[in-house]
Amino acid sequence: MSTFRIGTGAGFSSDRLEPAVDLVERGELDAIVFECLGERTVAFGHRDRMADPQRGYNSLLERRMRALLPACRKAGTVMITNMGAANPRAAAERTLSIARELGLQGLKVACIEGDDVSALVPSNQPFMDEPGTLADIDIPVVGMNAYLGADAIAPALAAGADVIIGGRLADPSMFLAPLAHRFGWDATDMARMGAGTLVGHLLECGMQVTGGYFADPGVKDVANLAACGYPIAEVQPDGSAVITKLADTGGYVSTQTVKEQLLYEVHDPARYLTPDVTADFSRVQIAAAGDNRVKVSNASGTTRPATLKVTVGFDGGFQGEAGVSYAGPAAQQRGQLAAEIMAERMARVHGIKSDLRIDLIGVSSLFATAGLRATEAQDVRLHVALRSRQKEDAETMLWEVESLLCCGPAGGGGYRGAITPCVMTKSVLIPRGRVKPSLQVMVA
Amino acid sequence: MNAPRRNERRIVRDIAHARAGDKGNTSNVNVWAYEPKDYELLKRTLTAERIKRTFPHLIRGQVTRYELPHLNGLNFVMQDALEGGVNASLNLDSHGKSFSYLLLGLELDEQDADRS
């Protein structure tokens, strides 16, 4: 019985590095996937690329490649990643030069392009899930990327690539592609496409299936979360799999962690759309199969969508955030007074009313709109957030919060303020026939 | 939150676990009863109508509940529930990662059990 062992080395752009090296060194993996791209991440990549044509890929790419290329070569593990973000070509070329520096002669680096569809989408294209069209947005587009599926990755595997780098490769497709390649699954075998997509879906967020985003002391305890291990799937030719991790790493794999990830960012469990399949997770079986081992089976699927989703990124201006803290008796009342002063001055002195939010951390912030307030807090923080096309508005807000140190309620301290650039994203659809993925293989 | 609960009423967190995710301005929270025997109580407690009614300013769109009875699970899809979503929200938690605990904090509807 040939089992395919596939793991995750990153579940988002800033994920941890050292557990990925550990997994490659000891996991006996056939393939490892670094999923590093969200809708907003790719838009930020486009902004980076505009500032410097040699950038636009994941900022941790160099550190990851230096640590992992030698380990992957030694273990015979294929690396698949979307760290190319808005500039897969530059990412692949940088990886190639790192491979040469490290003496990894003959390493094959594949670059997948063709996800940038900014020249292919008409300006009056309607949005996927809301009213309106692209033409209704009066701020600059920074980039448009179509989600590429397993069929765009397959040629790189067929070419024997050791490292496969793309931009907007769909998260689960990066796992499905090597499974389909190894087991000879046909792209029209929707049951297998669904099964491989389930494996990808469970693994694509890394430690979210091995104990991360899960611990709740007293009811959901997780051992040694600080040393949590990345996940491994041991996949069978029929698409069923055991989800597990290296035995002596921290974390926890249980039917509970797998269930929570099964429907993470899923709407209708019977219709999960990817470029490869309309996956059906509604009848998935999840069963304990030993210590930190869970068997998943019975995923299925129907025909893949005729269109591909495209993320359109726009320049979203600036967000300012600033805060001051109050502690001890009546901290809440003093914080509330500070909030009232801020609201009045932003409106009356500066005439800035829109896109401003004022919270009292410790009393009411994350759940403020839900209408929930804590009553006992004696250590609270005023938090003010503002978004504007004009950077000056954000600067004004920061100035006003800082002025509370001398001009606001008693005992206010700990001012901090920061301004960060923003992006806005929207989704449109494109007929899949219009998107032409391309492959280039470079040898170190 | 608020004053100490009267008669120590149990909450959803006492019988179930949950995880929140986001896509655009839509939040989804999946909820799982630890024990099969509590699944009916969970379903009775967490109806789409109750969730929408409890957080009217937050959840502005439709709430849909999907059921996975063989896994004792529910999945709530809440539209227009993320204050504009990560593009527009000025909430510190613009992804609504914390929303699982909005549902886990609700009191269980144990009235039927009391009557029997």
Chai-1 contact restraints between the chains, C-beta under 6 A:
chainA,res_idxA,chainB,res_idxB,connection_type,confidence,min_distance_angstrom,max_distance_angstrom,comment,restraint_id
A,K220,B,H17,contact,1.0,0.0,6.0,A-B,restraint_1
A,K259,B,W32,contact,1.0,0.0,6.0,A-B,restraint_2
A,K259,B,L71,contact,1.0,0.0,6.0,A-B,restraint_3
A,E260,B,R19,contact,1.0,0.0,6.0,A-B,restraint_4
A,L263,B,N30,contact,1.0,0.0,6.0,A-B,restraint_5
A,L263,B,N75,contact,1.0,0.0,6.0,A-B,restraint_6
A,Y264,B,R19,contact,1.0,0.0,6.0,A-B,restraint_7
A,Y264,B,G21,contact,1.0,0.0,6.0,A-B,restraint_8
A,E265,B,G21,contact,1.0,0.0,6.0,A-B,restraint_9
A,E265,B,K23,contact,1.0,0.0,6.0,A-B,restraint_10
A,H267,B,V77,contact,1.0,0.0,6.0,A-B,restraint_11
A,P269,B,Y66,contact,1.0,0.0,6.0,A-B,restraint_12
A,R357,B,L90,contact,1.0,0.0,6.0,A-B,restraint_13
A,S365,B,L92,contact,1.0,0.0,6.0,A-B,restraint_14
A,L366,B,L92,contact,1.0,0.0,6.0,A-B,restraint_15
A,L366,B,D93,contact,1.0,0.0,6.0,A-B,restraint_16
A,L366,B,S98,contact,1.0,0.0,6.0,A-B,restraint_17
A,T369,B,H57,contact,1.0,0.0,6.0,A-B,restraint_18
A,T369,B,L58,contact,1.0,0.0,6.0,A-B,restraint_19
A,A370,B,F55,contact,1.0,0.0,6.0,A-B,restraint_20
A,A370,B,L58,contact,1.0,0.0,6.0,A-B,restraint_21
A,A370,B,L102,contact,1.0,0.0,6.0,A-B,restraint_22
A,L372,B,M1,contact,1.0,0.0,6.0,A-B,restraint_23
A,A385,B,L90,contact,1.0,0.0,6.0,A-B,restraint_24
A,M424,B,N87,contact,1.0,0.0,6.0,A-B,restraint_25
